[in-house]
């Protein structure tokens, strides 16, 4: 099925490629450097890429011949090149001219219509309109593809996010993306589709976004996209959205606001809002509302959590289990406690069903927890990424810790978090135990590790 998908993509791409073949080779224009100079510069740039020297990549923007194109492909496919360097390479290559530069990658994609994940990410980050038909062709089969045959949702999600770089789309393309909101699709696809519509200049997607504002997994993302398009915020009240659309939505000017506009709006809204009364029912974990369909709790039980902190954790989990009994039965959850290594509480098929037997099992697991050992954050997150998240359709992770990783650097933790968010579109709500309350925002303030984890994934950061 995957081969058929990419053949479909190849046919689309064949219509847009206008490559000039001269003497059996690809003509990309004449380099401004001699052959020896180009080779030396490319060797320098390749070394810089492998060592993560971002500044050393700059000469790449002036190299546009076939050798440079070949070198870019090798660097992107090289696992030793860090993600930050690959992203900068894409930014530099995006500055190449359409002819005698970027057309190299059109030719390369036509010759290799089944790119690996790294090259697919590279094409997405280029943000070049030449690739828009190819990304549309990649997601087109999803509407008819049986869900059981969607084996690599992250690739489709990446194609969707790439389409978000192009505000101008056909109405058919908008309808295709909106159809992917359906609950039958994996969360990564649904979340990416919702975010993408927030970047497309079309009113056709508004009703579809309004219909999912109450969705426990993608509702907040739908509200964000609606605000970006309309400048309106009716929270998760579909009836208010529907009334607005009936009154003026069909003819209202599209605002095309940015993500930073949304963040500023939410901060202003929170500052101006009166203190809300406690809801009659709200499942919470350290004050963070449990608003999710499928979630994972990752909790630090290292030696520094012994005593009062562990007792408080067990009390919080106990209260959570009590309220989960009133939550919908289609909610699923799992727990990973970690110290020197991860210890999961899951079912044989992944997450636990929200039913009495599962809650008893989880309660017994938490009761038996003893604090001790180190703080293996990197190992635990890698375990979750490889063993738990694939196929579990988790949309939210609640991550609690009172310290720094003992099995790597904070940067190593963020690398795994970034990959989890990119692949599965999961947000992290982080709870810092015993961490100093951060001062007001300022140029000198350095965000903590847990704060960065939340910010990079669209989650909340809580200090307890």
C-alpha positions as CSV (number, residue, x, y, z in Angstrom):
1,X,0.0,0.0,0.0
2,X,2.8,2.4,0.9
3,X,4.4,1.8,-2.6
4,X,1.1,2.7,-4.3
5,X,0.9,5.9,-2.2
6,X,4.4,7.0,-3.4
7,X,3.7,6.0,-7.0
8,X,0.7,8.3,-6.8
9,X,2.9,11.0,-5.4
10,X,5.4,10.4,-8.2
11,X,2.8,10.9,-10.9
12,X,1.8,14.2,-9.3
13,X,5.3,15.4,-9.1
14,X,6.0,14.4,-12.7
15,X,3.5,17.1,-13.8
16,X,5.4,19.9,-12.1
17,X,9.1,19.0,-12.6
18,X,10.7,21.2,-15.3
19,X,14.2,19.8,-15.2
20,X,16.6,20.4,-18.0
21,X,18.8,17.4,-18.9
22,X,22.0,18.2,-20.7
23,X,24.2,15.4,-22.0
24,X,22.6,12.9,-19.7
25,X,23.2,15.0,-16.6
26,X,21.2,17.5,-14.5
27,X,22.0,21.1,-15.3
28,X,21.9,23.2,-12.2
29,X,23.8,26.3,-13.3
30,X,27.4,27.1,-12.9
31,X,28.9,27.3,-9.4
32,X,30.5,30.6,-8.4
33,X,33.4,28.6,-7.1
34,X,35.9,26.4,-9.0
35,X,35.7,22.6,-8.7
36,X,38.4,22.4,-6.1
37,X,37.1,25.3,-4.1
38,X,33.6,23.8,-4.1
39,X,34.9,20.4,-2.9
40,X,36.9,22.1,-0.1
41,X,33.9,24.1,1.0
42,X,31.6,21.1,1.0
43,X,34.1,19.1,3.1
44,X,34.2,22.0,5.6
45,X,30.4,22.3,5.6
46,X,30.0,18.5,6.1
47,X,32.4,18.6,9.1
48,X,30.4,21.5,10.5
49,X,27.2,19.6,10.1
50,X,28.4,16.5,11.9
51,X,29.8,18.6,14.8
52,X,26.7,20.7,15.1
53,X,28.6,23.9,14.1
54,X,25.6,25.9,12.8
55,X,27.7,28.9,11.8
56,X,29.9,26.7,9.7
57,X,27.0,25.8,7.5
58,X,26.6,29.3,6.1
59,X,28.7,28.8,2.9
60,X,26.0,26.4,1.8
61,X,23.7,29.1,0.7
62,X,26.0,30.1,-2.1
63,X,26.6,26.6,-3.4
64,X,23.9,25.5,-5.9
65,X,25.5,23.0,-8.2
66,X,24.9,19.2,-8.4
67,X,27.8,18.5,-6.0
68,X,26.2,20.7,-3.4
69,X,22.8,19.0,-3.9
70,X,24.4,15.6,-3.4
71,X,26.2,16.8,-0.3
72,X,22.9,18.1,1.2
73,X,21.2,14.8,0.7
74,X,24.1,12.9,2.3
75,X,24.1,15.3,5.3
76,X,20.3,15.0,5.7
77,X,20.4,11.2,5.6
78,X,23.5,11.1,8.0
79,X,22.3,10.0,11.5
80,X,25.4,11.7,13.0
81,X,24.2,15.1,11.9
82,X,22.1,16.7,14.7
83,X,18.5,17.8,14.1
84,X,19.4,21.5,14.6
85,X,22.0,21.3,11.9
86,X,19.6,19.6,9.5
87,X,17.0,22.3,10.1
88,X,19.5,25.1,9.4
89,X,20.6,23.2,6.2
90,X,16.9,23.3,5.1
91,X,16.7,27.0,5.8
92,X,19.9,27.7,3.7
93,X,18.8,25.5,0.8
94,X,15.4,27.2,0.8
95,X,17.3,30.4,-0.3
96,X,18.5,28.7,-3.5
97,X,16.8,29.9,-6.7
98,X,14.0,27.8,-8.1
99,X,15.9,27.1,-11.3
100,X,19.5,26.1,-11.1
101,X,19.1,25.2,-7.4
102,X,15.9,23.9,-5.9
103,X,15.0,22.0,-9.1
104,X,17.8,19.6,-8.1
105,X,15.5,18.3,-5.2
106,X,12.5,18.1,-7.5
107,X,14.6,15.8,-9.7
108,X,15.9,13.9,-6.7
109,X,12.3,13.4,-5.4
110,X,11.2,12.1,-8.8
111,X,14.1,9.7,-8.8
112,X,13.5,8.6,-5.2
113,X,9.7,8.8,-4.7
114,X,9.9,6.9,-1.4
115,X,12.1,9.2,0.7
116,X,13.1,8.1,4.2
117,X,11.9,10.0,7.2
118,X,14.9,12.4,7.3
119,X,14.5,13.5,3.6
120,X,10.7,13.7,4.0
121,X,11.3,16.1,7.0
122,X,13.8,18.1,4.9
123,X,11.3,18.5,2.0
124,X,8.7,19.7,4.5
125,X,11.0,22.2,6.1
126,X,12.1,23.6,2.8
127,X,8.6,25.2,2.5
128,X,8.9,25.4,-1.3
129,X,5.6,25.6,-3.3
130,X,7.1,23.2,-5.9
131,X,6.4,20.3,-3.4
132,X,2.8,21.2,-2.5
133,X,1.2,18.8,-5.1
134,X,3.5,16.0,-3.8
135,X,2.4,16.5,-0.2
136,X,-1.3,16.6,-1.2
137,X,-0.8,13.4,-3.2
138,X,0.8,11.8,-0.1
139,X,-2.2,12.4,2.1
140,X,-4.9,11.9,-0.6
141,X,-5.2,8.1,-0.1
142,X,-6.1,8.5,3.6
143,X,-9.7,9.1,2.9
144,X,-10.1,5.6,1.4
145,X,-7.3,3.8,3.2
146,X,-8.6,1.5,5.9
147,X,-7.4,2.8,9.3
148,X,-5.8,-0.6,10.1
149,X,-3.5,0.0,7.1
150,X,-2.2,3.4,8.3
151,X,1.2,2.1,9.6
152,X,3.2,5.3,9.7
153,X,0.9,8.1,10.8
154,X,3.9,10.4,11.6
155,X,4.7,10.6,7.9
156,X,1.2,11.7,7.0
157,X,1.2,14.1,9.9
158,X,4.5,15.6,8.6
159,X,3.0,16.0,5.1
160,X,0.0,17.8,6.6
161,X,2.1,20.2,8.6
162,X,4.1,20.9,5.4
163,X,0.9,21.9,3.7
164,X,0.3,24.4,6.4
165,X,3.2,26.5,4.9
166,X,1.0,27.2,1.9
167,X,-2.0,29.5,2.8
168,X,-3.5,29.2,-0.7
169,X,-5.1,25.8,-1.2
170,X,-8.0,24.5,-3.3
171,X,-11.4,23.9,-1.7
172,X,-10.9,20.2,-2.5
173,X,-7.7,20.2,-0.5
174,X,-9.3,21.9,2.4
175,X,-12.1,19.4,2.4
176,X,-9.6,16.5,2.4
177,X,-7.7,18.0,5.4
178,X,-11.0,18.6,7.3
179,X,-12.1,15.0,6.7
180,X,-9.0,13.9,8.7
181,X,-10.5,15.3,12.0
182,X,-12.5,12.1,12.2
183,X,-11.9,10.2,15.5
184,X,-11.0,7.0,13.5
185,X,-7.7,8.5,12.5
186,X,-4.6,8.4,14.7
187,X,-4.1,11.4,17.0
188,X,-1.0,12.6,15.1
189,X,-3.0,12.9,11.9
190,X,-6.0,14.6,13.5
191,X,-3.9,17.1,15.5
192,X,-1.8,18.0,12.4
193,X,-4.9,18.4,10.2
194,X,-6.4,20.8,12.7
195,X,-3.2,22.9,13.0
196,X,-2.8,23.0,9.2
197,X,-6.3,24.4,8.6
198,X,-5.4,27.3,10.9
199,X,-2.8,28.4,8.3
200,X,-5.0,28.0,5.2
201,X,-6.9,31.0,3.8
202,X,-10.3,29.4,3.4
203,X,-13.7,29.6,5.1
204,X,-14.6,26.1,4.1
205,X,-12.7,24.6,7.0
206,X,-14.4,26.8,9.7
207,X,-17.5,24.5,10.2
208,X,-15.3,21.5,10.6
209,X,-13.1,23.2,13.2
210,X,-16.2,24.4,15.1
211,X,-17.5,20.9,15.2
212,X,-14.5,19.7,17.2
213,X,-13.9,22.5,19.7
214,X,-15.2,20.2,22.5
215,X,-13.1,17.3,21.5
216,X,-10.9,16.2,24.5
217,X,-7.9,15.6,22.3
218,X,-7.9,18.2,19.6
219,X,-10.5,20.8,20.9
220,X,-7.9,23.3,22.1
221,X,-6.0,23.1,18.8
222,X,-9.3,23.7,17.0
223,X,-10.0,26.8,19.1
224,X,-6.5,28.0,18.3
225,X,-6.9,27.5,14.6
226,X,-10.3,29.3,14.6
227,X,-8.8,32.2,16.4
228,X,-6.0,32.4,13.9
229,X,-8.4,32.5,11.0
230,X,-11.2,34.7,12.5
231,X,-9.8,36.6,15.4
232,X,-12.7,35.3,17.5
233,X,-12.6,33.1,20.6
234,X,-15.7,31.4,21.9
235,X,-13.8,28.8,23.8
236,X,-15.3,25.3,23.5
237,X,-18.8,26.4,22.9
238,X,-19.9,25.1,19.5
239,X,-23.3,26.8,19.7
240,X,-21.6,30.2,20.0
241,X,-19.3,29.5,17.1
242,X,-22.3,28.3,15.0
243,X,-24.3,31.5,15.8
244,X,-21.3,33.7,14.9
245,X,-20.7,31.8,11.6
246,X,-24.4,32.0,10.7
247,X,-24.4,35.8,11.4
248,X,-21.1,36.8,9.7
249,X,-18.7,33.9,9.4
250,X,-19.4,33.2,5.8
251,X,-18.4,36.7,4.7
252,X,-16.0,37.7,7.5
253,X,-12.5,38.6,6.5
254,X,-9.9,36.0,7.4
255,X,-7.3,37.4,9.8
256,X,-4.5,34.8,9.2
257,X,-3.0,35.5,12.7
258,X,0.1,33.8,14.0
259,X,0.7,31.4,16.8
260,X,2.3,34.2,18.8
261,X,-0.9,36.2,18.4
262,X,-2.8,33.3,19.9
263,X,-0.4,33.0,22.8
264,X,-0.6,36.8,23.5
265,X,-4.4,36.6,23.4
266,X,-4.5,33.7,25.9
267,X,-2.2,35.6,28.3
268,X,-4.3,38.7,28.1
269,X,-7.5,36.7,28.5
270,X,-6.1,34.9,31.6
271,X,-5.0,38.2,33.2
272,X,-8.3,39.9,32.7
273,X,-10.6,37.0,33.6
274,X,-12.1,36.8,37.1
275,X,-11.3,33.8,39.3
276,X,-13.5,31.0,38.1
277,X,-15.6,28.9,40.5
278,X,-14.6,25.3,40.9
279,X,-16.4,23.1,38.4
280,X,-18.8,20.5,39.7
281,X,-16.5,17.7,38.3
282,X,-13.0,18.0,37.1
283,X,-10.3,15.3,37.2
284,X,-7.0,16.9,38.1
285,X,-3.4,16.0,38.7
286,X,-1.6,18.6,40.9
287,X,-4.2,21.1,39.7
288,X,-3.7,20.3,36.0
289,X,-7.1,19.3,34.4
290,X,-7.2,15.9,32.8
291,X,-8.5,16.9,29.4
292,X,-7.6,14.0,27.1
293,X,-8.7,10.9,25.3
294,X,-5.6,8.8,25.8
295,X,-2.9,9.9,28.3
296,X,0.3,8.7,29.9
297,X,1.5,9.6,33.4
298,X,5.3,9.6,33.7
299,X,6.3,10.1,37.3
300,X,9.7,10.4,39.0
301,X,10.1,8.2,42.0
302,X,13.9,8.7,42.5
303,X,15.4,8.9,45.9
304,X,14.8,12.6,46.2
305,X,11.1,11.9,46.1
306,X,11.1,9.9,49.3
307,X,9.0,11.1,52.3
308,X,6.5,13.8,52.0
309,X,6.8,14.2,48.2
310,X,6.0,10.5,47.6
311,X,3.2,10.6,50.0
312,X,1.7,13.6,48.2
313,X,2.2,11.9,44.8
314,X,0.3,8.9,46.0
315,X,-2.5,11.1,47.4
316,X,-2.8,12.9,44.1
317,X,-2.9,9.6,42.2
318,X,-5.6,8.3,44.5
319,X,-7.7,11.3,44.1
320,X,-7.3,11.1,40.4
321,X,-8.4,7.5,40.3
322,X,-11.5,8.4,42.3
323,X,-12.5,11.0,39.7
324,X,-11.6,8.9,36.7
325,X,-14.5,6.6,37.6
326,X,-16.8,9.4,36.5
327,X,-14.9,10.1,33.2
328,X,-16.0,8.6,29.9
329,X,-15.2,4.9,29.5
330,X,-13.4,5.6,26.2
331,X,-10.7,7.4,28.1
332,X,-7.5,5.3,28.3
333,X,-4.4,5.9,30.5
334,X,-1.1,4.4,31.5
335,X,1.6,5.0,34.1
336,X,5.3,4.8,34.0
337,X,7.2,5.3,37.2
338,X,10.9,5.8,36.9
339,X,14.1,5.9,38.9
340,X,17.2,4.1,37.5
341,X,14.9,2.5,34.9
342,X,11.2,2.8,33.9
343,X,8.5,0.6,35.5
344,X,5.3,0.7,33.5
345,X,1.7,0.0,34.6
346,X,0.0,-0.9,31.3
347,X,-2.1,-3.5,29.8
348,X,-0.9,-6.2,27.4
349,X,-2.2,-4.1,24.5
350,X,-0.8,-0.7,25.8
351,X,-3.0,1.7,27.7
352,X,-5.4,0.7,30.4
353,X,-9.2,1.1,29.8
354,X,-11.0,3.4,32.1
355,X,-12.9,0.7,34.0
356,X,-12.9,-0.6,37.6
357,X,-10.5,-3.5,37.0
358,X,-7.9,-1.2,35.5
359,X,-8.3,1.5,38.2
360,X,-7.8,-1.2,40.9
361,X,-4.7,-2.4,39.1
362,X,-3.3,1.2,38.8
363,X,-4.1,1.9,42.4
364,X,-2.3,-1.2,43.6
365,X,0.7,-0.3,41.4
366,X,0.9,3.2,42.9
367,X,0.6,1.9,46.5
368,X,3.6,-0.3,46.1
369,X,5.9,2.4,44.8
370,X,9.1,3.0,46.8
371,X,11.3,6.0,46.1
372,X,15.0,5.3,45.4
373,X,17.7,5.5,42.8
374,X,18.5,8.0,40.1
375,X,16.4,10.0,37.6
376,X,16.6,8.2,34.3
377,X,14.6,10.7,32.2
378,X,16.3,10.0,28.9
379,X,16.0,6.3,29.2
380,X,12.3,6.5,30.3
381,X,11.3,8.8,27.5
382,X,13.1,6.6,25.0
383,X,11.2,3.6,26.4
384,X,7.9,5.4,26.1
385,X,8.7,6.5,22.5
386,X,9.7,3.0,21.4
387,X,7.5,0.7,23.5
388,X,4.4,2.6,24.5
389,X,3.5,5.4,22.2
390,X,3.4,3.5,18.8
391,X,-0.1,2.3,18.4
392,X,-1.4,3.7,21.7
393,X,-2.6,7.0,20.2
394,X,-1.6,9.0,23.3
395,X,-2.4,12.7,22.9
396,X,-1.1,14.0,26.3
397,X,1.7,13.1,28.7
398,X,1.6,14.3,32.3
399,X,5.3,14.4,33.4
400,X,6.3,14.9,37.0
401,X,9.8,15.2,38.4
402,X,11.7,17.0,41.2
403,X,15.2,17.0,39.6
404,X,17.5,16.8,36.6
405,X,18.3,13.7,34.6
406,X,21.1,11.5,35.9
407,X,21.4,9.5,32.6
408,X,22.2,12.4,30.3
409,X,22.1,16.2,29.9
410,X,18.9,18.3,29.8
411,X,19.6,18.8,26.1
412,X,19.3,15.0,25.6
413,X,15.9,15.0,27.3
414,X,14.7,17.8,25.0
415,X,15.9,15.9,21.9
416,X,13.7,13.0,22.8
417,X,10.8,15.2,23.8
418,X,11.0,17.0,20.4
419,X,11.0,13.8,18.6
420,X,8.0,12.5,20.5
421,X,6.1,15.7,19.8
422,X,7.0,15.7,16.1
423,X,6.2,12.0,15.6
424,X,3.0,11.7,17.7
425,X,1.9,15.3,18.2
426,X,1.8,14.8,22.0
427,X,1.7,17.7,24.4
428,X,3.6,17.5,27.7
429,X,2.0,19.0,30.8
430,X,4.9,19.1,33.3
431,X,4.8,19.3,37.1
432,X,7.9,20.4,38.9
433,X,8.1,19.3,42.5
434,X,10.2,21.5,44.8
435,X,11.4,23.8,42.0
436,X,11.8,27.5,42.7
437,X,8.9,29.5,41.4
438,X,10.1,31.2,38.2
439,X,10.4,35.0,38.3
440,X,8.5,37.2,35.9
441,X,9.5,36.9,32.3
442,X,12.7,38.7,31.4
443,X,15.6,38.6,29.1
444,X,17.9,37.1,31.7
445,X,15.6,34.3,32.9
446,X,16.5,30.9,31.7
447,X,13.5,28.5,31.6
448,X,13.9,25.2,33.4
449,X,14.0,21.8,31.7
450,X,10.4,21.0,32.6
451,X,9.3,24.4,31.5
452,X,10.9,24.0,28.1
453,X,9.4,20.5,27.7
454,X,5.9,22.1,28.2
455,X,6.5,25.1,26.1
456,X,7.9,23.2,23.1
457,X,4.9,20.9,23.0
458,X,2.1,23.3,23.7
459,X,1.5,22.0,27.2
460,X,1.4,23.7,30.7
461,X,4.1,24.0,33.3
462,X,3.2,23.8,36.9
463,X,5.3,24.3,40.0
464,X,4.4,22.5,43.3
